[in-house]
Amino acid sequence: MVRVVIILITLVISLTASGQGCSDAGFCTMGAMKPDQPFNKKVEFKLRSMEVSFYRGTTTTSPIVYVATADLNFSITPKTFFQVKLPYQAVKGNFGETSGMSDISLSVTQSLKTTDKYDINFTVGTKIPSNKADLSDPTRNDIDFPMYYQTSLGTYDFITGISLKTRDWLFATGLQHPFNKNENTFVWEEWREPVYPDFNYVQTYNQSNRLKRGTDIMFRAERNFRFSQFNASLGALPIIRITKDSILDPDTGRRKKLDGTTGMALSAIGTLGYSFNVRAGVRLLLGVKLTDRDVNPDGLTRHMVSTVSYYYRF
């Protein structure tokens, strides 16, 4: 009964919490960069794990994004781990609804050094697009939805990172670089009346015609509070886009780098977890946006983010 009550409370909190979430293309929850990682030298953790998470995020416009993710981790050797993340995404907003498989994440994490006081881990991986980010509206002559409604970023990405973890602290940094532009063709002019009655609202979405995202780097600093069954963490997560996004200019037909797409998106991240035993538990994650970039054609910015997870180690 206690377990059921805890799960229900966590679910209620995750659905009613307000705030803002981080602008993240995926690498903040991969391998060495993941938040709230276990650290207990007195207990031998199982080297394989399965985590199922449910995410709800409200965007800067009307869409609400829901994602269910299966996160699977396997040990290749006692110090090498393989991770695969399989997400399914659904979006609902003023323009309509979309749903489908989202981008698949694959990574390998190597333990570089392990002592009684700290661990150093290194991750290399990739994200594989589930589609070309070109989901369109059949009721509006198949014109493309903006990126907020796309279930994929439409790019092949390289990801790498490293972390230092102790009982009380986690410090991590990572890089994500997309190799190609996507096939999204969202431009404002196609959504003028009679396609959509409010053109001012249409312009709240950044144009993303053949978008090529810039390169991101991230840093994570996290303070953990660990007890026998409960654990919590508080941290800062700055994500810095170091190169400009670019699109195919609908007016000139030439590629154009977009001002305002570089800079830092800073979030405060908190987690709360309960372990049923050494193998299983639940976790709640909430994020609060502190700063953001001025222009976000990739559709990653969120006003509110909450994620509830169940994990099992075997």
N, C-alpha and C positions, 0 to 999 in steps of 0.2 A: 504493500500500500504506500509506503514512504516513497519508493521509486516512482510509482505512478503519479503521485502528487507532484514530485519534483519535475517530472517530464511535462506535466500539464502546465505548471507555473512557467517553465521555460518557454513553452510554446506560446502562452498568452503574452509574455513579455516581448517575445520576438515579433509578434504581430501588432503590438500597440506602441512600441517604442518610437520616439521621434528623434530627429537629429539629422546628421548628414553623414554620407559614407565616402569612401575613398574612390578616386578615379584610377582604376587598375585594369590593365589589359591581361592580367592573369598570373604574372610571375610572383606576386606577393604571397601566394599560397602554394608555391612549389618547393619541394625538397628542403634545402637548408634555410629558405626564406620564410617558411611557414610560421605563423604565430603560435604561441602557447604549446611549445614542444615539450614532451615529457623529459624529466631529468631526475633519476633516482638511482643512485649507485648501490642501494641496499636491496633493490628488487630487480630481478632479471626480466626485462620486458621482452615480450614475444617479438620476433623479427618481421612478422607479417601482420598487416592490419587492413581493415576495411572500414571506411567511413562514409556514411550517407548524410548529406546535408541538404537543407531547404533554405533558400535565400529569397528575400523580398526586398526590392529596392524601388523607391520613387525617384524619378529623374527631374531635371530642371524644367521640363515642360509637363505634358500630361501622362506619358507612358508609365506604366507600372511593370516592372520586370520581375518575373519569377523564374528561379533556376533550381532544379533538383540535380545533385551531383553525386556520382559514385566515385570515391577516391580510394584506389587500391594500391597497396605497397607490398612489395615482395623483396626478400633478401636474396641477392645473388651470391654473396659471400657474407661472413659475419660483419664485414665493414663496408659492404656495397649494397645499395638498395635501389630498386626500380619502382617508379611511381607512374601510374596512369590515372588521369582524371577524365571521366565521361559525363559531361553535363547535358541536360535537356532544358531548353529555355522557352518560355512563353511570355509574350508582351501584349499588353492591352492599353490603348490610348485613344485620343480623339480621332486619329486617322484610321483606326481599325485594330485588328488583332493579327499577330503572327506567332508561329511556334515551330519548333523543330530542334534537331540535334545541334548543340553548340560546338565550339572548337575543342578538339581533343588535345590534352596536355600529356607529354611524355618526358620523363627526366630520370637521370641516374645520379644518386648522391653517394659520395665517397667520404668515409670518416678519415680525416687526415691525422688527427691526434686525439686520443682519449686518455684522460687521467681521472683521479677521484674528484677533482675540483672543476674540470671543464672539458668540453668537447669542441673540436673544430671540424666542420663539415663543409664539403664543396659539392656544388650541383651544376650539371650541364643538361640542357634539355631543349625541347622545341614545342611549338604549338602548331597543330595541323588544322586548317580551316575545314569546316563541315560544308560550306558552300561559298559562293563568290561575293557574299554580302549584297546580293541583287534581288532579294525578295521584293515582289511587286504586288500591286493591288489590281486584281482582275476586274473590279468594278469601276476602275478609273483608267481604262485603256492600258493596263499593265505598266503604269509608271512606278518607278522604284520608291519604296518607303525610305525615309531618312535613317541614319545609322542607329538611332535609338530603338528602332523596330527590327533591326537585323539580328538574327540569331548567331551570326558569325562575323568576325572582323574581316574575313576574306583574305587573310595573308598567312604565309609561312614565316614563323618567328623563331629566332635563336635566343635562348635564355641561358644565363649562367649566374652563379652567385656563391657566396661564402658566408658562414656564420660562426660566431663564438657563443657558446651556451654554457652557463653555470646554473647552479640551483636557483639563484635569484635573478639572473639577468640573461637576456638574449640580445645580441648585436648582429645584424645581418646587412649585407649589401648585395645588390644584384643588377643585372643589365638585361634589357629585352630589345631586340632589334628586328624589325620586320624587313623581309627581303623584297617584297613586291607590292604593287598597288592592288587594290581590290577592284571589283567590277560594278560598284554602286554608282548610280547615275542620278542621285537626288539633286535637283536644281529647283529654285523657287518658281520660275516661270511656268513649269508644267503643272503647278498646283493653283494657278489663278482660277477665279470663278469661270465657269460653273463647277470646276473640279472640287474646290473647297471655298466656302463662303467668306472666310476671314483670312485675307492675305497677310495681315499684320502678324497673325498667329503663325502662319507658315514660315515667316521670316525669323521666328524665334529658334528655328532649327538651322544650324550651320550647313551650308551647301557642302556636299561630299562627293562630287563628281570625279570618279576614278581616284579615290583617296589613297594617298600613301602616307601612313603615319610616320612620325619621327621616332627617334630612339629614346627609350626611357632608362633612367637609372633610379634605383630605390635604396633607401636606408631604413632600417628598423631598429629602434631601441625600445626594449620592453622589460619592465620590472614584473617578476612573477612572485606570487604568494601561494605557497604550497602547504597543504595540510594533509591529514591522513586520507580523507575522501574528497574534500573540496579543494579547488584551486582557482585562482583568479590572476589576471594580468592587466596591466595598464601600460600603454606604449604610444610612441609617436612614429608616424609613417610618412615621411616625405618622399614623393615621387616626382622626379625632375625630368621633363622632356628637354633634351639637349639639342635636338635639331627640329626644324620646322616641319609641320605637316604640309603637304602640297596636294592640289587638286587640278583637274583639267578645267581651265577657266571657261565657263559656258558662253562668255561674250567674245573672247578672242580665239578660243580653240587651242590655246597654249597652256602648258603647265605653269602653275603659279604657286609660289610658296606663301603660306598664310601667316601674316603677322598675328601675334597674340597666342600662338599655339605652343610656344616654348615657355619654360618657367616651372615653378613648383606648385604641386597640389599637396597640401599638408593636412594630414588627418590625425586625430587622436583615436586610438583603438583600445577597446576593452573586451575581456573575455571572462566568463564565469563557467566553471565546470564542476561536475560531480561524478566521481568514479564509483560504480557499483562494486567493482573489485579490480584486481590488477589487469583484467582483460577488457572490461567494458565500461562505458560511461557516456555522458551527454555533455554538450558544450554550447554556450550561447556567445556569439560575437556581435558587438555593436561598434559602429564607426561614426565619428563626428568630424565633418569637414571644417577646417579652420581657414584655409586659403585654397584658391583654385586658379587655373589658367583662364585667360579672358575668352579664348576661342576654343571650342571643343567639337570639331566636326566628326570625331570618332564615336560620339554618343556614349561615352563611358562615365560621364559625371553623374553622381547621384546626390539627391537631397537627403535620403534616408536609407540606411542599409541595416538589415538584421539577418543573422544566419543562425539556425539551430541545427546541431549535428548529433548523430549517434555513431560511436566508434566501437570496434571490436578487434582485439589483437589475438592472433592465433599462431 
